[in-house]
C-alpha cells in the first residue's frame, strides 16, 4: 500500500448516503464512485491490514455499512467513521484513487479471499476477544 503514488486532492468529493458510495473527481479527469463497502473491507487501518503481510483480517458483513462522518486529514486524505464503529483508517487521496481505478480487480480479490476462507460476504464478523493485535478497537 505504501507504494501508491502521491495524488493531488480531488476537485470534488461527495458522500452519497442513500446509494452508499463516495464520489470523487480528480484533476486528471478521473471520476470514481467508490462503494462504502469496498472502502470498509479495504480500510488501510492496522485493524484490517494487520501489521505485516499475511496478517490481514478478512472483513465480512459490510454490505450495508454507511459513513456517518468524514473528517479531513491534513491536505492529503480523509478519515471516515463507518456505521459499524470503525474509524481508524486514513484514506489518502492516492489510496482512494487506487480503490477507484482498481475497483473491479479489488472486488474479484475480495470474493476470492471470501471463497478461500469459506465464508459468505454477508456473514457477521467474528467477535475478537480484546483484539488480535493488542489494540483496543
DSSP file (Angstrom, degrees, kcal/mol; ACC not computed):
  #  RESIDUE AA STRUCTURE BP1 BP2  ACC     N-H-->O    O-->H-N    N-H-->O    O-->H-N    TCO  KAPPA ALPHA  PHI   PSI    X-CA   Y-CA   Z-CA
    1    1 A X    >         0   0    0      0, 0.0     3,-1.7     0, 0.0    43,-0.0   0.000 360.0 360.0 360.0 -32.2    0.0    0.0    0.0
    2    2 A X  T 3   +     0   0    0      1,-0.3     0, 0.0     0, 0.0     0, 0.0   0.710 360.0  68.6 -66.3 -18.8    2.9    2.4    0.7
    3    3 A X  T 3   +     0   0    0      2,-0.1     2,-0.3     0, 0.0    -1,-0.3   0.533  69.2 117.0 -79.7  -5.1    3.9    2.3   -2.9
    4    4 A X  S <  S-     0   0    0     -3,-1.7    90,-0.1     1,-0.1    91,-0.1  -0.488  72.5-113.8 -69.2 126.5    0.8    4.2   -4.1
    5    5 A X        -     0   0    0     -2,-0.3     2,-0.2    89,-0.1    -1,-0.1  -0.129  31.6 -93.3 -62.1 152.5    1.9    7.5   -5.6
    6    6 A X        -     0   0    0     88,-0.1     2,-0.4    87,-0.1    -1,-0.1  -0.467  46.7-160.2 -63.4 135.2    1.0   10.8   -4.0
    7    7 A X        -     0   0    0     -2,-0.2    87,-0.3    69,-0.1    86,-0.2  -0.964  17.3-115.8-123.8 134.3   -2.1   12.1   -5.6
    8    8 A X        -     0   0    0     -2,-0.4    19,-0.1     1,-0.1     3,-0.1  -0.292  49.1 -84.7 -63.0 156.9   -3.4   15.7   -5.7
    9    9 A X        -     0   0    0     66,-0.2    18,-0.5     1,-0.1    -1,-0.1  -0.244  51.5 -99.0 -59.8 148.5   -6.6   16.3   -3.8
   10   10 A X        -     0   0    0     16,-0.2    16,-0.3     1,-0.1     3,-0.1  -0.353  18.5-135.2 -66.1 151.3   -9.8   15.6   -5.7
   11   11 A X  S    S+     0   0    0     14,-2.7     2,-0.3     1,-0.3    15,-0.2   0.783  92.2  19.2 -74.4 -28.3  -11.6   18.6   -7.2
   12   12 A X  E     -A   25   0A   0     13,-1.5    13,-2.2     2,-0.0     2,-0.4  -0.999  61.8-178.1-145.2 141.7  -14.9   17.3   -5.9
   13   13 A X  E     +A   24   0A   0     -2,-0.3     2,-0.4    11,-0.2    11,-0.2  -0.966   9.4 176.5-141.2 121.5  -15.8   14.8   -3.2
   14   14 A X  E     -A   23   0A   0      9,-2.6     9,-3.5    -2,-0.4     2,-0.7  -0.992  21.3-147.0-129.9 131.0  -19.4   13.9   -2.5
   15   15 A X  E     -A   22   0A   0     -2,-0.4     2,-1.0     7,-0.2     7,-0.2  -0.876  10.9-161.2 -95.8 117.4  -20.7   11.3    0.0
   16   16 A X  E  >> -A   21   0A   0      5,-3.0     5,-1.5    -2,-0.7     4,-1.1  -0.803  10.1-178.9 -99.7  93.8  -23.9    9.7   -1.3
   17   17 A X  T  45S+     0   0    0     -2,-1.0    -1,-0.2     1,-0.2     3,-0.1   0.878  76.8  52.1 -62.6 -40.3  -25.5    8.2    1.8
   18   18 A X  T  45S+     0   0    0      1,-0.2    -1,-0.2     2,-0.1    -2,-0.1   0.924 119.5  33.0 -66.6 -45.2  -28.5    6.7    0.0
   19   19 A X  T  45S-     0   0    0      2,-0.1    -1,-0.2    16,-0.0    -2,-0.2   0.478 105.9-129.2 -90.4  -2.2  -26.5    4.8   -2.6
   20   20 A X  T  <5 +     0   0    0     -4,-1.1    16,-2.5     1,-0.2    17,-0.4   0.912  64.3 120.7  56.1  50.0  -23.6    4.2   -0.2
   21   21 A X  E   < -AB  16  35A   0     -5,-1.5    -5,-3.0    14,-0.3     2,-0.5  -0.973  57.4-137.1-135.5 154.2  -20.9    5.5   -2.5
   22   22 A X  E     -AB  15  34A   0     12,-2.6    12,-2.9    -2,-0.3     2,-0.5  -0.960  22.4-149.5-108.2 128.5  -18.3    8.2   -2.2
   23   23 A X  E     -AB  14  33A   0     -9,-3.5    -9,-2.6    -2,-0.5     2,-0.4  -0.851  17.2-179.0-103.3 130.1  -17.9   10.2   -5.5
   24   24 A X  E     -AB  13  32A   0      8,-2.4     8,-2.6    -2,-0.5     2,-0.5  -0.985  14.4-168.0-130.5 138.7  -14.5   11.7   -6.4
   25   25 A X  E     -AB  12  31A   0    -13,-2.2   -14,-2.7    -2,-0.4   -13,-1.5  -0.989  16.6-158.2-125.3 121.0  -13.4   13.8   -9.3
   26   26 A X    >   -     0   0    0      4,-2.9     3,-2.3    -2,-0.5   -16,-0.2  -0.611  29.7-110.2-100.2 157.8   -9.7   14.2   -9.7
   27   27 A X  T 3  S+     0   0    0    -18,-0.5    -1,-0.1     1,-0.3   -17,-0.1   0.759 115.3  62.4 -56.8 -26.9   -7.7   17.0  -11.6
   28   28 A X  T 3  S-     0   0    0      2,-0.1    -1,-0.3     1,-0.1     3,-0.1   0.434 123.8-101.4 -81.1   3.9   -6.6   14.4  -14.2
   29   29 A X  S <  S+     0   0    0     -3,-2.3    -2,-0.1     1,-0.3     2,-0.1   0.293  74.9 144.1  97.0 -10.1  -10.2   13.8  -15.2
   30   30 A X        -     0   0    0     -5,-0.1    -4,-2.9     1,-0.0     2,-0.4  -0.397  27.8-170.5 -64.8 140.0  -10.6   10.5  -13.3
   31   31 A X  E     +B   25   0A   0     -6,-0.2     2,-0.3    -3,-0.1    -6,-0.2  -0.981   6.6 179.2-138.5 120.0  -14.1   10.2  -11.8
   32   32 A X  E     -B   24   0A   0     -8,-2.6    -8,-2.4    -2,-0.4     2,-0.5  -0.909  27.1-159.4-126.8 149.4  -15.0    7.4   -9.4
   33   33 A X  E     -B   23   0A   0     -2,-0.3     2,-0.6   -10,-0.2   -10,-0.2  -0.918  25.4-168.3-120.1  99.5  -18.0    6.2   -7.4
   34   34 A X  E     -B   22   0A   0    -12,-2.9   -12,-2.6    -2,-0.5    66,-0.1  -0.803  18.8-126.5 -97.9 120.2  -16.4    4.0   -4.6
   35   35 A X  E  >  -B   21   0A   0     -2,-0.6     4,-2.1   -14,-0.2   -14,-0.3  -0.334  12.3-129.6 -63.2 141.8  -18.8    1.9   -2.6
   36   36 A X  H  > S+     0   0    0    -16,-2.5     4,-2.8     1,-0.2     5,-0.2   0.888 109.5  58.3 -56.0 -39.4  -18.6    2.3    1.2
   37   37 A X  H  > S+     0   0    0    -17,-0.4     4,-2.7    26,-0.2     5,-0.2   0.914 104.8  49.1 -59.6 -43.3  -18.4   -1.5    1.5
   38   38 A X  H  > S+     0   0    0      1,-0.2     4,-1.6     2,-0.2    -1,-0.2   0.928 112.2  48.7 -62.0 -44.2  -15.2   -1.5   -0.7
   39   39 A X  H  < S+     0   0    0     -4,-2.1    -2,-0.2     1,-0.2    -1,-0.2   0.911 113.0  48.6 -59.8 -41.9  -13.7    1.2    1.4
   40   40 A X  H >< S+     0   0    0     -4,-2.8     3,-1.1     1,-0.2    -2,-0.2   0.912 112.5  45.0 -68.8 -43.1  -14.6   -0.6    4.6
   41   41 A X  H 3< S+     0   0    0     -4,-2.7    18,-0.3     1,-0.3    -1,-0.2   0.735 120.6  41.6 -76.4 -19.7  -13.2   -4.0    3.6
   42   42 A X  T 3< S+     0   0    0     -4,-1.6    -1,-0.3    -5,-0.2    -2,-0.2   0.022  81.1 153.8-110.6  25.8  -10.0   -2.4    2.2
   43   43 A X    <   -     0   0    0     -3,-1.1     6,-0.2     1,-0.2     5,-0.1  -0.290  46.4-136.3 -54.7 135.2   -9.6    0.0    5.1
   44   44 A X        +     0   0    0      4,-0.1    -1,-0.2     5,-0.1    -4,-0.1   0.341  66.2 119.6 -77.5  10.6   -5.9    0.9    5.4
   45   45 A X  S >> S-     0   0    0      1,-0.1     4,-3.3    44,-0.0     3,-0.8  -0.326  76.6-119.8 -74.9 157.7   -6.0    0.6    9.2
   46   46 A X  H 3> S+     0   0    0      1,-0.2     4,-2.1    42,-0.2    -1,-0.1   0.814 112.5  66.7 -62.8 -30.3   -4.0   -1.8   11.2
   47   47 A X  H 34 S+     0   0    0      1,-0.2    -1,-0.2     2,-0.2    85,-0.1   0.839 117.1  23.9 -59.8 -33.6   -7.3   -3.4   12.4
   48   48 A X  H <4 S+     0   0    0     -3,-0.8     9,-3.4     2,-0.1    -2,-0.2   0.842 130.2  40.5 -98.0 -45.6   -7.9   -4.5    8.8
   49   49 A X  H >< S-     0   0    0     -4,-3.3     3,-0.5     7,-0.2     6,-0.3   0.655  94.8-146.3 -82.5 -16.4   -4.5   -4.7    7.2
   50   50 A X  T 3<  -     0   0    0     -4,-2.1    -1,-0.2    -5,-0.3    -2,-0.1  -0.321  37.6 -69.8  75.4-168.0   -2.7   -6.2   10.2
   51   51 A X  T 3  S-     0   0    0      1,-0.2     2,-0.3    -4,-0.1    -1,-0.2   0.116 107.9  -1.8-111.5  19.5    0.9   -5.4   11.0
   52   52 A X  S X  S-     0   0    0     -3,-0.5     3,-1.9    -6,-0.1    -1,-0.2  -0.930  98.6 -46.2 171.4 169.2    2.5   -7.2    8.1
   53   53 A X  T 3  S+     0   0    0     -2,-0.3    -2,-0.1     1,-0.3    -3,-0.0  -0.240 122.0  20.9 -56.0 138.7    1.9   -9.4    5.0
   54   54 A X  T 3  S+     0   0    0     -5,-0.1    -1,-0.3    -4,-0.0    -4,-0.1   0.412 100.4  93.7  84.3  -2.7   -0.4  -12.3    5.7
   55   55 A X    <   +     0   0    0     -3,-1.9    -2,-0.1    -6,-0.3    -4,-0.1   0.292  50.6 132.7-103.8   9.4   -1.9  -10.6    8.8
   56   56 A X        -     0   0    0     -6,-0.1     2,-0.7    -4,-0.1    -7,-0.2  -0.283  54.1-133.8 -60.9 145.3   -4.9   -9.0    7.0
   57   57 A X        -     0   0    0     -9,-3.4     2,-0.2    -7,-0.0    -1,-0.1  -0.910  19.0-128.5-104.9 113.8   -8.2   -9.5    8.7
   58   58 A X        -     0   0    0     -2,-0.7     2,-0.4    55,-0.1   -17,-0.0  -0.431  23.9-144.7 -64.0 124.6  -10.9  -10.6    6.2
   59   59 A X        +     0   0    0    -18,-0.3     2,-0.3    -2,-0.2     3,-0.1  -0.766  23.8 172.3 -95.6 134.7  -13.9   -8.3    6.7
   60   60 A X        +     0   0    0     -2,-0.4    65,-0.3     1,-0.1    62,-0.2  -0.899  52.8  38.8-134.5 165.7  -17.5   -9.6    6.2
   61   61 A X  S    S+     0   0    0     60,-3.2     3,-0.2    -2,-0.3    61,-0.2   0.799  75.2 120.3  69.4  29.7  -21.0   -8.3    6.8
   62   62 A X    >   +     0   0    0     59,-0.6     3,-1.4     1,-0.1   -22,-0.1   0.305  32.2 104.5-109.1   8.3  -20.1   -4.9    5.5
   63   63 A X  T 3  S+     0   0    0      1,-0.3   -26,-0.2    58,-0.2    -1,-0.1   0.864  88.8  39.5 -58.9 -37.4  -22.6   -4.6    2.5
   64   64 A X  T 3  S+     0   0    0     -3,-0.2    -1,-0.3   -28,-0.1    -2,-0.1   0.349  86.2 131.1 -95.8   6.4  -24.9   -2.3    4.4
   65   65 A X    <   -     0   0    0     -3,-1.4     2,-0.3   -45,-0.0   -28,-0.2  -0.279  37.4-165.0 -64.0 143.9  -22.2   -0.2    6.1
   66   66 A X        -     0   0    0    -30,-0.1    17,-2.5   -29,-0.1     2,-0.6  -0.802  23.4-114.4-122.1 167.4  -22.6    3.6    5.9
   67   67 A X  E     -C   82   0B   0     -2,-0.3    15,-0.2    15,-0.2     3,-0.1  -0.924  26.8-179.6-103.4 120.1  -20.3    6.5    6.5
   68   68 A X  E     +     0   0B   0     13,-3.2     2,-0.3    -2,-0.6    14,-0.2   0.736  69.3   6.5 -91.3 -25.9  -21.5    8.6    9.4
   69   69 A X  E     -C   81   0B   0     12,-1.2    12,-2.8     2,-0.0     2,-0.4  -0.987  55.9-157.4-154.0 154.5  -18.7   11.2    9.4
   70   70 A X  E     -C   80   0B   0     -2,-0.3     2,-0.4    10,-0.2    10,-0.2  -0.911  15.0-167.6-139.1 107.9  -15.8   12.1    7.1
   71   71 A X  E     -C   79   0B   0      8,-2.1     8,-2.9    -2,-0.4     2,-0.1  -0.806  22.3-121.4-100.4 133.9  -13.0   14.1    8.7
   72   72 A X  E     -C   78   0B   0     -2,-0.4     2,-0.5     6,-0.2     6,-0.3  -0.448  18.3-153.4 -67.8 145.3  -10.3   15.8    6.6
   73   73 A X  E >>  -C   77   0B   0      4,-2.9     3,-1.7    18,-0.1     4,-1.1  -0.928  56.6 -62.5-121.6 104.0   -6.7   14.7    7.5
   74   74 A X  T 34 S-     0   0    0     -2,-0.5    -1,-0.1     1,-0.2     3,-0.1  -0.259  92.2 -54.8  53.2-141.9   -4.3   17.5    6.6
   75   75 A X  T 34 S+     0   0    0      1,-0.1    -1,-0.2    -3,-0.1   -66,-0.2   0.072 130.4  71.0-112.6  23.6   -4.5   18.1    2.9
   76   76 A X  T <4 S-     0   0    0     -3,-1.7    17,-2.3     1,-0.2    18,-0.3   0.444 102.9 -30.9-121.3  -0.6   -3.8   14.5    1.9
   77   77 A X  E  <  -CD  73  92B   0     -4,-1.1    -4,-2.9    15,-0.3     2,-0.3  -0.990  54.2 -93.9 176.0-167.7   -6.9   12.5    2.8
   78   78 A X  E     -CD  72  91B   0     13,-2.3    13,-2.9    -2,-0.3     2,-0.5  -0.946  14.1-144.5-138.2 156.6   -9.9   11.8    4.9
   79   79 A X  E     -C   71   0B   0     -8,-2.9    -8,-2.1    -2,-0.3    11,-0.2  -0.916  23.4-157.7-125.0 103.2  -10.8    9.6    7.9
   80   80 A X  E     -C   70   0B   0     -2,-0.5     2,-0.6     9,-0.5     9,-0.3  -0.477  11.6-143.6 -81.1 150.7  -14.3    8.1    7.7
   81   81 A X  E     -C   69   0B   0    -12,-2.8   -13,-3.2    -2,-0.2   -12,-1.2  -0.967  24.8-151.9-107.1 115.1  -16.3    7.0   10.7
   82   82 A X  E >   -C   67   0B   0      4,-2.9     3,-2.1    -2,-0.6   -15,-0.2  -0.481  24.5-112.4 -87.4 159.1  -18.3    3.9    9.5
   83   83 A X  T 3  S+     0   0    0    -17,-2.5   -16,-0.1     1,-0.3    -1,-0.1   0.661 115.3  62.5 -66.3 -16.2  -21.6    2.8   10.9
   84   84 A X  T 3  S-     0   0    0    -18,-0.3    -1,-0.3     2,-0.1     3,-0.1   0.362 123.0-102.9 -89.6   7.1  -20.1   -0.3   12.5
   85   85 A X  S <  S+     0   0    0     -3,-2.1     2,-0.3     1,-0.3    -2,-0.1   0.290  75.8 140.8  95.1 -10.8  -17.8    1.9   14.6
   86   86 A X        +     0   0    0      1,-0.1    -4,-2.9    -5,-0.1    -1,-0.3  -0.522   7.7 145.3 -70.6 124.9  -14.6    1.5   12.5
   87   87 A X        +     0   0    0     -2,-0.3    -1,-0.1    -6,-0.2    -6,-0.0   0.193  39.2  92.4-146.2  19.4  -12.9    4.9   12.4
   88   88 A X        +     0   0    0     49,-0.1     2,-0.5     2,-0.0   -42,-0.2   0.411  58.6 102.9-101.3   3.3   -9.1    4.2   12.4
   89   89 A X        -     0   0    0     -9,-0.3     2,-0.7   -44,-0.1    -9,-0.5  -0.755  53.8-158.7 -91.4 126.7   -8.5    4.1    8.6
   90   90 A X        -     0   0    0     -2,-0.5     2,-0.8   -11,-0.2   -11,-0.2  -0.916   8.4-157.6-102.7 117.0   -6.9    7.1    7.0
   91   91 A X  E     -D   78   0B   0    -13,-2.9   -13,-2.3    -2,-0.7   -18,-0.1  -0.830   7.9-155.8 -98.1 105.4   -7.7    7.2    3.3
   92   92 A X  E  >  -D   77   0B   0     -2,-0.8     4,-2.5   -15,-0.2   -15,-0.3  -0.341  30.4-109.9 -72.8 161.8   -5.1    9.2    1.4
   93   93 A X  H  > S+     0   0    0    -17,-2.3     4,-2.4   -86,-0.2     5,-0.2   0.902 121.6  52.8 -59.1 -39.4   -6.1   10.7   -2.0
   94   94 A X  H  > S+     0   0    0    -18,-0.3     4,-2.2   -87,-0.3    -1,-0.2   0.882 109.0  48.6 -63.0 -38.8   -3.7    8.2   -3.6
   95   95 A X  H  > S+     0   0    0      2,-0.2     4,-2.6     1,-0.2    -2,-0.2   0.905 111.6  48.9 -69.7 -40.4   -5.3    5.3   -1.8
   96   96 A X  H  X S+     0   0    0     -4,-2.5     4,-2.5     2,-0.2    -2,-0.2   0.899 110.8  51.0 -64.0 -39.3   -8.8    6.4   -2.8
   97   97 A X  H  X S+     0   0    0     -4,-2.4     4,-3.0    -5,-0.2     5,-0.2   0.922 109.9  50.7 -61.3 -44.1   -7.6    6.9   -6.4
   98   98 A X  H  X S+     0   0    0     -4,-2.2     4,-2.1     2,-0.2    -2,-0.2   0.920 110.3  48.9 -58.7 -46.4   -6.2    3.3   -6.2
   99   99 A X  H  < S+     0   0    0     -4,-2.6    -2,-0.2     1,-0.2    -1,-0.2   0.920 115.5  44.1 -61.3 -43.4   -9.6    2.0   -4.9
  100  100 A X  H >< S+     0   0    0     -4,-2.5     3,-0.9     1,-0.2     4,-0.2   0.922 115.4  46.3 -67.7 -44.2  -11.5    3.7   -7.7
  101  101 A X  H 3< S+     0   0    0     -4,-3.0    -1,-0.2     1,-0.2    -2,-0.2   0.809 123.5  33.8 -68.9 -31.3   -9.1    2.8  -10.5
  102  102 A X  T 3X S+     0   0    0     -4,-2.1     4,-2.8    -5,-0.2     5,-0.2   0.062  78.0 125.0-114.2  23.5   -8.9   -0.9   -9.5
  103  103 A X  H <> S+     0   0    0     -3,-0.9     4,-2.5     1,-0.2     5,-0.2   0.892  74.2  48.3 -54.5 -48.1  -12.4   -1.4   -8.1
  104  104 A X  H  > S+     0   0    0      1,-0.2     4,-2.0    -4,-0.2    -1,-0.2   0.924 115.1  45.1 -61.3 -45.1  -13.3   -4.4  -10.4
  105  105 A X  H  > S+     0   0    0      1,-0.2     4,-2.5     2,-0.2    -1,-0.2   0.894 112.1  52.1 -65.4 -40.2  -10.0   -6.2   -9.6
  106  106 A X  H  X S+     0   0    0     -4,-2.8     4,-2.5     2,-0.2    -2,-0.2   0.891 108.3  50.9 -65.5 -39.0  -10.3   -5.5   -5.9
  107  107 A X  H  X S+     0   0    0     -4,-2.5     4,-2.9    -5,-0.2     5,-0.2   0.926 110.4  50.2 -61.7 -43.6  -13.8   -6.9   -5.8
  108  108 A X  H  X S+     0   0    0     -4,-2.0     4,-2.3     1,-0.2    -2,-0.2   0.923 111.7  47.6 -60.8 -44.0  -12.5  -10.1   -7.5
  109  109 A X  H  X S+     0   0    0     -4,-2.5     4,-2.4     2,-0.2    -1,-0.2   0.908 112.3  49.8 -63.3 -41.3   -9.7  -10.4   -5.0
  110  110 A X  H  X S+     0   0    0     -4,-2.5     4,-2.4     2,-0.2    -2,-0.2   0.934 111.6  47.6 -62.8 -46.6  -12.1   -9.9   -2.1
  111  111 A X  H  X S+     0   0    0     -4,-2.9     4,-2.4     1,-0.2    -1,-0.2   0.868 111.6  51.3 -63.6 -36.0  -14.5  -12.5   -3.4
  112  112 A X  H  X S+     0   0    0     -4,-2.3     4,-2.6    -5,-0.2    -1,-0.2   0.893 109.7  49.7 -66.9 -39.5  -11.6  -14.9   -3.9
  113  113 A X  H  X S+     0   0    0     -4,-2.4     4,-1.8     2,-0.2    -2,-0.2   0.894 111.0  49.8 -66.2 -39.1  -10.5  -14.3   -0.3
  114  114 A X  H  X>S+     0   0    0     -4,-2.4     5,-2.2     2,-0.2     4,-0.9   0.940 112.6  46.9 -61.6 -46.9  -14.0  -15.0    0.9
  115  115 A X  H ><5S+     0   0    0     -4,-2.4     3,-0.6     1,-0.2    -2,-0.2   0.907 111.1  51.3 -62.7 -42.5  -14.2  -18.2   -1.1
  116  116 A X  H 3<5S+     0   0    0     -4,-2.6    -1,-0.2     1,-0.3    -2,-0.2   0.844 113.1  45.6 -64.0 -32.9  -10.8  -19.3    0.1
  117  117 A X  H 3<5S-     0   0    0     -4,-1.8    -1,-0.3    -5,-0.2    -2,-0.2   0.571 109.3-126.5 -86.3  -9.2  -11.9  -18.7    3.7
  118  118 A X  T <<5 +     0   0    0     -4,-0.9     2,-0.3    -3,-0.6    -3,-0.2   0.833  65.5 128.4  69.0  32.0  -15.2  -20.5    3.1
  119  119 A X      < -     0   0    0     -5,-2.2    -1,-0.2    -6,-0.2     2,-0.2  -0.889  58.6-116.6-121.5 154.0  -17.2  -17.5    4.4
  120  120 A X    >   -     0   0    0     -2,-0.3     3,-1.5     1,-0.1   -59,-0.2  -0.557  23.1-122.0 -84.4 149.5  -20.1  -15.6    3.0
  121  121 A X  T 3  S+     0   0    0      1,-0.3   -60,-3.2    -2,-0.2   -59,-0.6   0.839 114.2  44.3 -57.9 -34.6  -19.8  -11.9    2.1
  122  122 A X  T 3  S+     0   0    0    -62,-0.2    -1,-0.3   -61,-0.2   -62,-0.1   0.311  83.2 125.0 -97.6   9.2  -22.7  -11.1    4.5
  123  123 A X  S <  S-     0   0    0     -3,-1.5     3,-0.1     1,-0.1   -61,-0.1  -0.411  70.3-105.2 -64.7 142.7  -21.6  -13.3    7.4
  124  124 A X        -     0   0    0      1,-0.1   -63,-0.2    -2,-0.1     2,-0.1  -0.376  39.0-102.0 -66.1 149.5  -21.2  -11.4   10.6
  125  125 A X        -     0   0    0    -65,-0.3    -1,-0.1   -64,-0.1     2,-0.1  -0.483  39.6-109.4 -67.8 139.3  -17.7  -10.6   11.7
  126  126 A X        -     0   0    0     -2,-0.1     2,-0.7     1,-0.1    -1,-0.1  -0.444  34.2-112.3 -65.9 145.9  -16.4  -13.0   14.5
  127  127 A X        -     0   0    0     -2,-0.1     2,-0.4    -3,-0.1    -1,-0.1  -0.722  30.5-146.9 -84.2 117.0  -16.1  -11.2   17.8
  128  128 A X        -     0   0    0     -2,-0.7     2,-1.0     1,-0.1     3,-0.0  -0.667  14.7-123.8 -85.2 135.7  -12.4  -11.0   18.7
  129  129 A X  S    S-     0   0    0     -2,-0.4    -1,-0.1     1,-0.2    -2,-0.0  -0.688  87.7 -24.4 -81.0 104.0  -11.6  -11.1   22.4
  130  130 A X  S    S-     0   0    0     -2,-1.0    -1,-0.2     3,-0.0     4,-0.1   0.494 116.2 -70.9  76.6   2.1   -9.6   -8.0   23.1
  131  131 A X    >   -     0   0    0      1,-0.1     3,-1.2     2,-0.1    -2,-0.0   0.477  42.1-108.7  83.4 131.8   -8.4   -7.5   19.5
  132  132 A X  T 3  S+     0   0    0      1,-0.2    -1,-0.1   -85,-0.1   -85,-0.0   0.725 114.4  45.7 -68.4 -22.8   -5.9   -9.7   17.8
  133  133 A X  T 3  S-     0   0    0      2,-0.2    -1,-0.2   -83,-0.0    -2,-0.1   0.267 114.6-105.3-109.7  14.0   -3.1   -7.1   17.8
  134  134 A X  S <  S+     0   0    0     -3,-1.2     2,-0.2     1,-0.3    -2,-0.1   0.370  83.0 119.7  85.5  -7.3   -3.4   -5.9   21.4
  135  135 A X        -     0   0    0      1,-0.0     2,-0.5     2,-0.0    -1,-0.3  -0.607  69.2-117.2 -85.5 152.5   -5.0   -2.6   20.5
  136  136 A X              0   0    0     -2,-0.2    -5,-0.1     1,-0.1    -1,-0.0  -0.804 360.0 360.0 -86.8 130.4   -8.5   -1.8   21.8
  137  137 A X              0   0    0     -2,-0.5    -1,-0.1   -90,-0.0   -49,-0.1   0.384 360.0 360.0-112.8 360.0  -10.8   -1.5   18.9
